Structures are given as C-alpha cells and as structure tokens.
Amino acid sequence: MQGIGLWFKRIWALLLTPIILLTGASASVMTLAGEDAITATPKEYVYDNDRLLLGAYNAWLLDNHASLPRLAKDAGLDFLVSRVNEDFLDVCAAAGIGVIAGNYNAPTAYYTISADAENAWLNLSGAAYKAHPALWGDDLIDEPTSKEFAKISGMLGQYATLNTGRLPYINLFPIYANEEQLGNAPQMGALQYLLPGTTYGDAQLDKYRRHTADYIKTIDTDYISVDIYPYKVTGTNDNWLHNLDILAEACRDTQRGLWVITQAAGNAVNGTDGTSQRWCDKKSDQLQQSYASLAFGAKAVIYACFQTGWWDVDSHMVNPAGETTGTYDAVKAVNAELAPFAKLYGAYTWLGAYTHNSPKAAGLRYELSNGLPAAQRPEICSRDGLLVGCFQETAGEGKAYVVTNMMELLDEKTAQCTLTFPAGKTVTVYGGGETKVYGNGGEISLTLAPGDGRFITVD
C-alpha cells in the first residue's frame, strides 16, 4: 500500500525544466539543464527508417543459429542486433532480416573504449568496409559512460566518411545505472528536480538528465537508444517512465528518433525478491512495454533477449535448443497487432506524453515533465491509470494518440476510458487485433486489457 508521503509527492510533484530555445537555422538548441545540444543530422539508410521498426537483441551465436532468421521473420521482426559470421548474415539476407552486427567491421566496445577498439574504428576505411546485403549497421558500443562520448564522436566522424548508409549503433545505460557507470559525477551540480516549497530533490533523475545532456551535446546521431527492464517479481520499476520521458524529450528537441530495448527475459519465475527480474512471457508484458514506448514516440522496439544474452536462458524468445518459448509467442502476438499501423505511425511527430490518474499508473514516481501543453492533450475520461502519447502529422494537419493501460500488470486490471473528438473528424483506432473507423468524431470508448494500448489517428 502506498504511503501518504508518496501520494503527496505525486500530487505536488513539479519537475523543473529549463526553457527550450529552438531556432530553425541554428545548429544547436538549449535543452536539458541548459546544455548546448546538437540538432541531429538526418541520415538516409539502407533500410526504411520512416516506420516503426521491430527488432530483437542476440548477444552471440550458438551452433544452431541458422534457424534464427526464419524464427525472427515468423515473429514479425525486421532486424536483429547480434554478433555475426558470414554464414549467419547470408541466412538473414535470404530471410529478409536486417542485422546490426557486433564485432564485424570493427570491435564492439562495452562501457569504455580500449585503444585497440578506438584505433580500429578510426582506421576503418571505405575500401576495407564489409557491406553485406543483410547489414543495417555496426554495433559500436553498449552503455558507454559520459567520459567516452568525446571518443565516440571521433569514431562516428570517421564512420560518416564511409558513406555506407549503415547505422553506427550506440546504446545507453538505463536510469538505474550508478554514478560510476554514468561517468559524469564531477559535473554534478545543484539538483534540478525539486518539489515546490521543499528542499527535496531526486538525485538519480538529475544524474540521468545530465548523462543524456552529455550525449546530445557531444554526439550527432539521429537516434538515441536505451535498454530498460521495468518488471521485477514484486512490481514495476518506478523510474521506468521517467527514463523514457527524459530521452523522448531529448529526441524531440534535437530531432532524433527514440529506440527502446525492452524486457523479454527474466531471472525469476516466482518469488518475492525485489531485486529479481520476472519472466516476461505473457502477452500483457510485451503489450505494455511496446505501447508505453510508442507513447513516447519510439521509432524502434527491440526485444531482449532473442536466444542469447543474460538471465535465465529459458526465459528468452528462443531457448538454447533452438525451440521457441512463451516469450516468443508473446512477442509474435504483439508484433502482429503493431504491424498494421507500423508504416502509418512513422508519419507522425511526437509532441509529448502524460499520465492520466497518475497515482494509479505504474512505472513512475512523479508527474512527467516533457512540457506537453494541455491544448495538445485529447479530451479523455477514465478512472484508471493511463499513459497518453500525443503526436502531430509531420506533413499534414492530422493528430494521433497512443493510449496505454498503465495499471500495475501484477494486478491484472482492465482499463476503461472514453475519448471525445470534434464532430466531423475521422477517427481510426488501431490495436486489439482490429481496426475501427469512426466517421464523425464524438465519444469513443475503449476497453484495454492488462497492458494493452491503442494507436488512434484523427483527420
């Protein structure tokens, strides 16, 4: 049961954010604690980057890896992030699966960059680059500290000269990383997250915003990627949505796309140990993570783990014997519901997100802070905890929304809500295994199963 203190904080929480200065001609913006941030340079890739992309993370290859591309295709995946060999890439190309490859053109680094790895990337030449047909990109580094960002920027500069149309992939730490992992402790100043009339602040949120600011003021990628695993056996991590909120704000204000690696694995099926991650083999687990990511404008959802990675190997989508699991079935079912609007979703720009009935919503400690004006929010009525993402058509006047049931999944609660749209508008609701069109606006009622969501367009 939640204590009075937490209820008080949720009611009165106001996460202070700086004024954002946007100028169309400028090369930078002021965002995230007043830091100069690079407005990302949009890039053209060998794959379709104007749609929702669905992928999976695979740490290394087992002897039975030849079956993985077919299983990935059958699950509705577009690509894998994986260690590779030539045979594996050949099979992926035949199956129509893209690959962001580790240790292929240059070594993949973890946390920090060795001199050998740095030199390998800096000396990578167009003549030496292996441009396999299945190759979407190269896995540069996973979860770097802020101290590595200057090196990474130099490596990216060399990669850009290759002009291959491939993605140099960087994935950031989640919000629960410690001070040493984030790597910017000497830069820490006064806390930004203060509640009105108090001296209370949230150091972890502030540190993560500063880590994000370090990234966007140093590194010019047109995306930001993060892996965050919200589900413990005792409930949902209460900084999950704040993690997505901070990165989505950074993406919106520097013209980048958000990539989210979600939890498709665990190390405990049962138990009460609050440090254990539970298995995520229910459809509701994958629904809530995917729709929550979309509510923050995610351009890619990447499930971890596919066959190899961490925690209990039997919790992955494919077990060591090459057999699919309940997690695979859950991901496949969710992808089948996302696929009908994956291309359309890419035609909208994320404006912001908020929670409706915040005290009932899992995954957050305070109100979200991405600066979404009330005028951009839909008219909604519900007694349940919801996450609502708001979008504007990039090349038109249409609007779109993602509505997610954010009630704690362990409670298995269905959410009810009614949205009201202006008369004369065509409203299309995607999700739940069907597409419904309402030709004259008005009230639209939704029943959302545990973790479920909807993508709604208004024209």
Secondary structure as a PSIPRED ss2 file (coil, helix, strand):
# PSIPRED VFORMAT (PSIPRED V4.0)

   1 M C   1.000  0.000  0.000
   2 Q C   1.000  0.000  0.000
   3 G C   1.000  0.000  0.000
   4 I H   0.000  1.000  0.000
   5 G H   0.000  1.000  0.000
   6 L H   0.000  1.000  0.000
   7 W H   0.000  1.000  0.000
   8 F H   0.000  1.000  0.000
   9 K H   0.000  1.000  0.000
  10 R H   0.000  1.000  0.000
  11 I H   0.000  1.000  0.000
  12 W H   0.000  1.000  0.000
  13 A C   1.000  0.000  0.000
  14 L C   1.000  0.000  0.000
  15 L C   1.000  0.000  0.000
  16 L C   1.000  0.000  0.000
  17 T C   1.000  0.000  0.000
  18 P C   1.000  0.000  0.000
  19 I C   1.000  0.000  0.000
  20 I C   1.000  0.000  0.000
  21 L E   0.000  0.000  1.000
  22 L C   1.000  0.000  0.000
  23 T C   1.000  0.000  0.000
  24 G C   1.000  0.000  0.000
  25 A C   1.000  0.000  0.000
  26 S C   1.000  0.000  0.000
  27 A C   1.000  0.000  0.000
  28 S E   0.000  0.000  1.000
  29 V E   0.000  0.000  1.000
  30 M E   0.000  0.000  1.000
  31 T E   0.000  0.000  1.000
  32 L C   1.000  0.000  0.000
  33 A C   1.000  0.000  0.000
  34 G C   1.000  0.000  0.000
  35 E E   0.000  0.000  1.000
  36 D E   0.000  0.000  1.000
  37 A E   0.000  0.000  1.000
  38 I E   0.000  0.000  1.000
  39 T C   1.000  0.000  0.000
  40 A C   1.000  0.000  0.000
  41 T C   1.000  0.000  0.000
  42 P C   1.000  0.000  0.000
  43 K C   1.000  0.000  0.000
  44 E C   1.000  0.000  0.000
  45 Y C   1.000  0.000  0.000
  46 V C   1.000  0.000  0.000
  47 Y C   1.000  0.000  0.000
  48 D C   1.000  0.000  0.000
  49 N C   1.000  0.000  0.000
  50 D C   1.000  0.000  0.000
  51 R C   1.000  0.000  0.000
  52 L C   1.000  0.000  0.000
  53 L E   0.000  0.000  1.000
  54 L E   0.000  0.000  1.000
  55 G E   0.000  0.000  1.000
  56 A E   0.000  0.000  1.000
  57 Y E   0.000  0.000  1.000
  58 N E   0.000  0.000  1.000
  59 A C   1.000  0.000  0.000
  60 W C   1.000  0.000  0.000
  61 L C   1.000  0.000  0.000
  62 L C   1.000  0.000  0.000
  63 D C   1.000  0.000  0.000
  64 N C   1.000  0.000  0.000
  65 H H   0.000  1.000  0.000
  66 A H   0.000  1.000  0.000
  67 S H   0.000  1.000  0.000
  68 L H   0.000  1.000  0.000
  69 P H   0.000  1.000  0.000
  70 R H   0.000  1.000  0.000
  71 L H   0.000  1.000  0.000
  72 A H   0.000  1.000  0.000
  73 K H   0.000  1.000  0.000
  74 D H   0.000  1.000  0.000
  75 A C   1.000  0.000  0.000
  76 G C   1.000  0.000  0.000
  77 L C   1.000  0.000  0.000
  78 D C   1.000  0.000  0.000
  79 F E   0.000  0.000  1.000
  80 L E   0.000  0.000  1.000
  81 V E   0.000  0.000  1.000
  82 S E   0.000  0.000  1.000
  83 R E   0.000  0.000  1.000
  84 V C   1.000  0.000  0.000
  85 N C   1.000  0.000  0.000
  86 E H   0.000  1.000  0.000
  87 D H   0.000  1.000  0.000
  88 F H   0.000  1.000  0.000
  89 L H   0.000  1.000  0.000
  90 D H   0.000  1.000  0.000
  91 V H   0.000  1.000  0.000
  92 C H   0.000  1.000  0.000
  93 A H   0.000  1.000  0.000
  94 A H   0.000  1.000  0.000
  95 A H   0.000  1.000  0.000
  96 G C   1.000  0.000  0.000
  97 I C   1.000  0.000  0.000
  98 G E   0.000  0.000  1.000
  99 V E   0.000  0.000  1.000
 100 I E   0.000  0.000  1.000
 101 A E   0.000  0.000  1.000
 102 G E   0.000  0.000  1.000
 103 N C   1.000  0.000  0.000
 104 Y C   1.000  0.000  0.000
 105 N C   1.000  0.000  0.000
 106 A C   1.000  0.000  0.000
 107 P C   1.000  0.000  0.000
 108 T C   1.000  0.000  0.000
 109 A E   0.000  0.000  1.000
 110 Y E   0.000  0.000  1.000
 111 Y C   1.000  0.000  0.000
 112 T C   1.000  0.000  0.000
 113 I C   1.000  0.000  0.000
 114 S C   1.000  0.000  0.000
 115 A H   0.000  1.000  0.000
 116 D H   0.000  1.000  0.000
 117 A H   0.000  1.000  0.000
 118 E H   0.000  1.000  0.000
 119 N H   0.000  1.000  0.000
 120 A H   0.000  1.000  0.000
 121 W H   0.000  1.000  0.000
 122 L H   0.000  1.000  0.000
 123 N C   1.000  0.000  0.000
 124 L C   1.000  0.000  0.000
 125 S C   1.000  0.000  0.000
 126 G C   1.000  0.000  0.000
 127 A C   1.000  0.000  0.000
 128 A C   1.000  0.000  0.000
 129 Y C   1.000  0.000  0.000
 130 K C   1.000  0.000  0.000
 131 A C   1.000  0.000  0.000
 132 H C   1.000  0.000  0.000
 133 P C   1.000  0.000  0.000
 134 A C   1.000  0.000  0.000
 135 L E   0.000  0.000  1.000
 136 W E   0.000  0.000  1.000
 137 G E   0.000  0.000  1.000
 138 D E   0.000  0.000  1.000
 139 D E   0.000  0.000  1.000
 140 L E   0.000  0.000  1.000
 141 I E   0.000  0.000  1.000
 142 D E   0.000  0.000  1.000
 143 E C   1.000  0.000  0.000
 144 P C   1.000  0.000  0.000
 145 T C   1.000  0.000  0.000
 146 S H   0.000  1.000  0.000
 147 K H   0.000  1.000  0.000
 148 E H   0.000  1.000  0.000
 149 F H   0.000  1.000  0.000
 150 A H   0.000  1.000  0.000
 151 K H   0.000  1.000  0.000
 152 I H   0.000  1.000  0.000
 153 S H   0.000  1.000  0.000
 154 G H   0.000  1.000  0.000
 155 M H   0.000  1.000  0.000
 156 L H   0.000  1.000  0.000
 157 G H   0.000  1.000  0.000
 158 Q H   0.000  1.000  0.000
 159 Y H   0.000  1.000  0.000
 160 A H   0.000  1.000  0.000
 161 T H   0.000  1.000  0.000
 162 L H   0.000  1.000  0.000
 163 N C   1.000  0.000  0.000
 164 T C   1.000  0.000  0.000
 165 G C   1.000  0.000  0.000
 166 R C   1.000  0.000  0.000
 167 L E   0.000  0.000  1.000
 168 P E   0.000  0.000  1.000
 169 Y E   0.000  0.000  1.000
 170 I E   0.000  0.000  1.000
 171 N E   0.000  0.000  1.000
 172 L E   0.000  0.000  1.000
 173 F C   1.000  0.000  0.000
 174 P C   1.000  0.000  0.000
 175 I C   1.000  0.000  0.000
 176 Y C   1.000  0.000  0.000
 177 A C   1.000  0.000  0.000
 178 N C   1.000  0.000  0.000
 179 E H   0.000  1.000  0.000
 180 E H   0.000  1.000  0.000
 181 Q H   0.000  1.000  0.000
 182 L H   0.000  1.000  0.000
 183 G C   1.000  0.000  0.000
 184 N C   1.000  0.000  0.000
 185 A H   0.000  1.000  0.000
 186 P H   0.000  1.000  0.000
 187 Q H   0.000  1.000  0.000
 188 M C   1.000  0.000  0.000
 189 G C   1.000  0.000  0.000
 190 A C   1.000  0.000  0.000
 191 L C   1.000  0.000  0.000
 192 Q C   1.000  0.000  0.000
 193 Y C   1.000  0.000  0.000
 194 L E   0.000  0.000  1.000
 195 L C   1.000  0.000  0.000
 196 P C   1.000  0.000  0.000
 197 G C   1.000  0.000  0.000
 198 T C   1.000  0.000  0.000
 199 T C   1.000  0.000  0.000
 200 Y C   1.000  0.000  0.000
 201 G E   0.000  0.000  1.000
 202 D C   1.000  0.000  0.000
 203 A H   0.000  1.000  0.000
 204 Q H   0.000  1.000  0.000
 205 L H   0.000  1.000  0.000
 206 D H   0.000  1.000  0.000
 207 K H   0.000  1.000  0.000
 208 Y H   0.000  1.000  0.000
 209 R H   0.000  1.000  0.000
 210 R H   0.000  1.000  0.000
 211 H H   0.000  1.000  0.000
 212 T H   0.000  1.000  0.000
 213 A H   0.000  1.000  0.000
 214 D H   0.000  1.000  0.000
 215 Y H   0.000  1.000  0.000
 216 I H   0.000  1.000  0.000
 217 K H   0.000  1.000  0.000
 218 T H   0.000  1.000  0.000
 219 I C   1.000  0.000  0.000
 220 D C   1.000  0.000  0.000
 221 T C   1.000  0.000  0.000
 222 D C   1.000  0.000  0.000
 223 Y E   0.000  0.000  1.000
 224 I E   0.000  0.000  1.000
 225 S E   0.000  0.000  1.000
 226 V E   0.000  0.000  1.000
 227 D E   0.000  0.000  1.000
 228 I C   1.000  0.000  0.000
 229 Y C   1.000  0.000  0.000
 230 P C   1.000  0.000  0.000
 231 Y E   0.000  0.000  1.000
 232 K E   0.000  0.000  1.000
 233 V C   1.000  0.000  0.000
 234 T C   1.000  0.000  0.000
 235 G E   0.000  0.000  1.000
 236 T E   0.000  0.000  1.000
 237 N C   1.000  0.000  0.000
 238 D C   1.000  0.000  0.000
 239 N C   1.000  0.000  0.000
 240 W H   0.000  1.000  0.000
 241 L H   0.000  1.000  0.000
 242 H H   0.000  1.000  0.000
 243 N H   0.000  1.000  0.000
 244 L H   0.000  1.000  0.000
 245 D H   0.000  1.000  0.000
 246 I H   0.000  1.000  0.000
 247 L H   0.000  1.000  0.000
 248 A H   0.000  1.000  0.000
 249 E H   0.000  1.000  0.000
 250 A H   0.000  1.000  0.000
 251 C H   0.000  1.000  0.000
 252 R H   0.000  1.000  0.000
 253 D H   0.000  1.000  0.000
 254 T H   0.000  1.000  0.000
 255 Q C   1.000  0.000  0.000
 256 R C   1.000  0.000  0.000
 257 G E   0.000  0.000  1.000
 258 L E   0.000  0.000  1.000
 259 W E   0.000  0.000  1.000
 260 V E   0.000  0.000  1.000
 261 I E   0.000  0.000  1.000
 262 T E   0.000  0.000  1.000
 263 Q E   0.000  0.000  1.000
 264 A C   1.000  0.000  0.000
 265 A C   1.000  0.000  0.000
 266 G C   1.000  0.000  0.000
 267 N C   1.000  0.000  0.000
 268 A E   0.000  0.000  1.000
 269 V C   1.000  0.000  0.000
 270 N C   1.000  0.000  0.000
 271 G C   1.000  0.000  0.000
 272 T C   1.000  0.000  0.000
 273 D C   1.000  0.000  0.000
 274 G C   1.000  0.000  0.000
 275 T C   1.000  0.000  0.000
 276 S C   1.000  0.000  0.000
 277 Q E   0.000  0.000  1.000
 278 R E   0.000  0.000  1.000
 279 W C   1.000  0.000  0.000
 280 C C   1.000  0.000  0.000
 281 D C   1.000  0.000  0.000
 282 K C   1.000  0.000  0.000
 283 K H   0.000  1.000  0.000
 284 S H   0.000  1.000  0.000
 285 D H   0.000  1.000  0.000
 286 Q H   0.000  1.000  0.000
 287 L H   0.000  1.000  0.000
 288 Q H   0.000  1.000  0.000
 289 Q H   0.000  1.000  0.000
 290 S H   0.000  1.000  0.000
 291 Y H   0.000  1.000  0.000
 292 A H   0.000  1.000  0.000
 293 S H   0.000  1.000  0.000
 294 L H   0.000  1.000  0.000
 295 A H   0.000  1.000  0.000
 296 F C   1.000  0.000  0.000
 297 G C   1.000  0.000  0.000
 298 A E   0.000  0.000  1.000
 299 K E   0.000  0.000  1.000
 300 A E   0.000  0.000  1.000
 301 V E   0.000  0.000  1.000
 302 I E   0.000  0.000  1.000
 303 Y E   0.000  0.000  1.000
 304 A E   0.000  0.000  1.000
 305 C C   1.000  0.000  0.000
 306 F C   1.000  0.000  0.000
 307 Q C   1.000  0.000  0.000
 308 T C   1.000  0.000  0.000
 309 G C   1.000  0.000  0.000
 310 W C   1.000  0.000  0.000
 311 W C   1.000  0.000  0.000
 312 D C   1.000  0.000  0.000
 313 V H   0.000  1.000  0.000
 314 D H   0.000  1.000  0.000
 315 S H   0.000  1.000  0.000
 316 H C   1.000  0.000  0.000
 317 M C   1.000  0.000  0.000
 318 V E   0.000  0.000  1.000
 319 N C   1.000  0.000  0.000
 320 P C   1.000  0.000  0.000
 321 A C   1.000  0.000  0.000
 322 G C   1.000  0.000  0.000
 323 E C   1.000  0.000  0.000
 324 T E   0.000  0.000  1.000
 325 T C   1.000  0.000  0.000
 326 G H   0.000  1.000  0.000
 327 T H   0.000  1.000  0.000
 328 Y H   0.000  1.000  0.000
 329 D H   0.000  1.000  0.000
 330 A H   0.000  1.000  0.000
 331 V H   0.000  1.000  0.000
 332 K H   0.000  1.000  0.000
 333 A H   0.000  1.000  0.000
 334 V H   0.000  1.000  0.000
 335 N H   0.000  1.000  0.000
 336 A H   0.000  1.000  0.000
 337 E H   0.000  1.000  0.000
 338 L H   0.000  1.000  0.000
 339 A H   0.000  1.000  0.000
 340 P H   0.000  1.000  0.000
 341 F H   0.000  1.000  0.000
 342 A H   0.000  1.000  0.000
 343 K H   0.000  1.000  0.000
 344 L H   0.000  1.000  0.000
 345 Y H   0.000  1.000  0.000
 346 G C   1.000  0.000  0.000
 347 A C   1.000  0.000  0.000
 348 Y E   0.000  0.000  1.000
 349 T E   0.000  0.000  1.000
 350 W E   0.000  0.000  1.000
 351 L E   0.000  0.000  1.000
 352 G E   0.000  0.000  1.000
 353 A E   0.000  0.000  1.000
 354 Y E   0.000  0.000  1.000
 355 T E   0.000  0.000  1.000
 356 H E   0.000  0.000  1.000
 357 N C   1.000  0.000  0.000
 358 S H   0.000  1.000  0.000
 359 P H   0.000  1.000  0.000
 360 K H   0.000  1.000  0.000
 361 A C   1.000  0.000  0.000
 362 A C   1.000  0.000  0.000
 363 G C   1.000  0.000  0.000
 364 L C   1.000  0.000  0.000
 365 R C   1.000  0.000  0.000
 366 Y C   1.000  0.000  0.000
 367 E C   1.000  0.000  0.000
 368 L C   1.000  0.000  0.000
 369 S C   1.000  0.000  0.000
 370 N C   1.000  0.000  0.000
 371 G C   1.000  0.000  0.000
 372 L C   1.000  0.000  0.000
 373 P C   1.000  0.000  0.000
 374 A H   0.000  1.000  0.000
 375 A H   0.000  1.000  0.000
 376 Q H   0.000  1.000  0.000
 377 R C   1.000  0.000  0.000
 378 P C   1.000  0.000  0.000
 379 E E   0.000  0.000  1.000
 380 I E   0.000  0.000  1.000
 381 C E   0.000  0.000  1.000
 382 S C   1.000  0.000  0.000
 383 R C   1.000  0.000  0.000
 384 D C   1.000  0.000  0.000
 385 G C   1.000  0.000  0.000
 386 L E   0.000  0.000  1.000
 387 L E   0.000  0.000  1.000
 388 V E   0.000  0.000  1.000
 389 G E   0.000  0.000  1.000
 390 C E   0.000  0.000  1.000
 391 F E   0.000  0.000  1.000
 392 Q E   0.000  0.000  1.000
 393 E E   0.000  0.000  1.000
 394 T C   1.000  0.000  0.000
 395 A C   1.000  0.000  0.000
 396 G C   1.000  0.000  0.000
 397 E C   1.000  0.000  0.000
 398 G C   1.000  0.000  0.000
 399 K E   0.000  0.000  1.000
 400 A E   0.000  0.000  1.000
 401 Y E   0.000  0.000  1.000
 402 V E   0.000  0.000  1.000
 403 V E   0.000  0.000  1.000
 404 T E   0.000  0.000  1.000
 405 N E   0.000  0.000  1.000
 406 M C   1.000  0.000  0.000
 407 M C   1.000  0.000  0.000
 408 E C   1.000  0.000  0.000
 409 L H   0.000  1.000  0.000
 410 L H   0.000  1.000  0.000
 411 D H   0.000  1.000  0.000
 412 E C   1.000  0.000  0.000
 413 K C   1.000  0.000  0.000
 414 T C   1.000  0.000  0.000
 415 A E   0.000  0.000  1.000
 416 Q E   0.000  0.000  1.000
 417 C E   0.000  0.000  1.000
 418 T E   0.000  0.000  1.000
 419 L E   0.000  0.000  1.000
 420 T E   0.000  0.000  1.000
 421 F E   0.000  0.000  1.000
 422 P C   1.000  0.000  0.000
 423 A C   1.000  0.000  0.000
 424 G C   1.000  0.000  0.000
 425 K C   1.000  0.000  0.000
 426 T C   1.000  0.000  0.000
 427 V E   0.000  0.000  1.000
 428 T E   0.000  0.000  1.000
 429 V E   0.000  0.000  1.000
 430 Y E   0.000  0.000  1.000
 431 G E   0.000  0.000  1.000
 432 G C   1.000  0.000  0.000
 433 G C   1.000  0.000  0.000
 434 E E   0.000  0.000  1.000
 435 T E   0.000  0.000  1.000
 436 K E   0.000  0.000  1.000
 437 V E   0.000  0.000  1.000
 438 Y E   0.000  0.000  1.000
 439 G C   1.000  0.000  0.000
 440 N C   1.000  0.000  0.000
 441 G C   1.000  0.000  0.000
 442 G E   0.000  0.000  1.000
 443 E E   0.000  0.000  1.000
 444 I E   0.000  0.000  1.000
 445 S E   0.000  0.000  1.000
 446 L E   0.000  0.000  1.000
 447 T E   0.000  0.000  1.000
 448 L E   0.000  0.000  1.000
 449 A C   1.000  0.000  0.000
 450 P C   1.000  0.000  0.000
 451 G C   1.000  0.000  0.000
 452 D C   1.000  0.000  0.000
 453 G E   0.000  0.000  1.000
 454 R E   0.000  0.000  1.000
 455 F E   0.000  0.000  1.000
 456 I E   0.000  0.000  1.000
 457 T E   0.000  0.000  1.000
 458 V E   0.000  0.000  1.000
 459 D C   1.000  0.000  0.000
